[in-house]
Amino acid sequence: MLAIFLETLPFFALIGLGYGAGRSGFFTPEATAYLTKFVFYFALSAMIFRFAANLPVAELIDPAFLAAYLTGTMAVYLLATAVAFLRGRGMAEAAVEAQCAAIGNTGFLGIPMLAVLLGEASVGPVMMVLAVDLIVFSSLIVILITASREGRVSLGILRTVGVGLVKNPMIVSIVLGLCWSAFRLPIPEPAGDFLTLLGNAATPGALFAIGASLATKSAERLAVAGWLSLAKLVLHPAAVAVAALVLFDVPPYAAGVMIAAAALPVAGNVYMLAQHYGVAPQRVSTSILISTAASILTVPAVIAWVLTL
């Protein structure tokens, strides 16, 4: 456990450095926004494309893995939705809270960190997790919030979801990389060096951006945010572990990567969606703060456990 904690410490130290830069005003919110854009559209996309282009397509189409992750995640999603309804929240707020409980920071934190800690073989499973999060659950929150306001699911909603997926650089990078792999196209050496150089900026850039963005968030609704953080950091990996190891018999290494990915703190894009739709942004902000801080201890614990599988 201590060895894993020390291995994860530099990643969280980078987040802390970004947080300090943001809190001190040295890194302004505008600077954070542009750094996030650079990482999202360029550095992380280059990293994902390079990994996907060198992966056999079969490694990203594993029905048992996808079913296990979807089952475990949906169980926590439905639980968080039920708890929100029991507290008298409406569909829109319930959808946002469920997103906090079930969707982790796989893109900015998971891919860079798990590739180092669990080896590059973890990239395929992590990208499957990312694909499910983006295609299924990021679409679901938009559908539920919009439908709760309009009273129905229209073609316009589905069109908006489809356009959002097509424009998402992570989805585009995965698809293009897999197409490159499927046709067994070689990556020319200068292009490979370019992708490596640009992709290497993803890890420090993403972690610094996470910290700097946390500096602008405030802590309110602590009780609800604490529950959502518990659901994300403990219940989500536990549910995924049951689904992977008991229900679907996923191979131990892939199951371990899946569980580690499920243990990541609340994703930053949940806040962007909550702010965009005007649904409980402070609740999400606090959940991101609490879960990211607590994950300094919980993520190493989960990784130490999955390495014993």
Sequence and secondary structure as in RCSB ss.txt:
>XXXX:A:sequence
MLAIFLETLPFFALIGLGYGAGRSGFFTPEATAYLTKFVFYFALSAMIFRFAANLPVAELIDPAFLAAYLTGTMA
VYLLATAVAFLRGRGMAEAAVEAQCAAIGNTGFLGIPMLAVLLGEASVGPVMMVLAVDLIVFSSLIVILITASRE
GRVSLGILRTVGVGLVKNPMIVSIVLGLCWSAFRLPIPEPAGDFLTLLGNAATPGALFAIGASLATKSAERLAVA
GWLSLAKLVLHPAAVAVAALVLFDVPPYAAGVMIAAAALPVAGNVYMLAQHYGVAPQRVSTSILISTAASILTVP
AVIAWVLTL
>XXXX:A:secstr
 HHHHHHHHHHHHHHHHHHHHHHHTSS HHHHHHHHHHIIIIIHHHHHHHHHHTS GGGG  HHHHHHHHHHHHH
HHHHHHHHHHHTT  HHHHHHHHHHHH B IIIIIHHHHHHHS GGGHHHHHHHHHHIIIIIHHHHHHHHHHHHH
SS  HHHHHHHHHHHHH HHHHHHHHHHHHHHTT    HHHHHHHHHHHTTHHHHHHHHHHHHHTT     HHHH
HHHHHIIIIIHHHHHHHIIIIIS   HHHHHHHHHHHTS B HHHHHHHHHHTSSHHHHHHHHHHHHHHHHHHHH
HHHHHHTT 
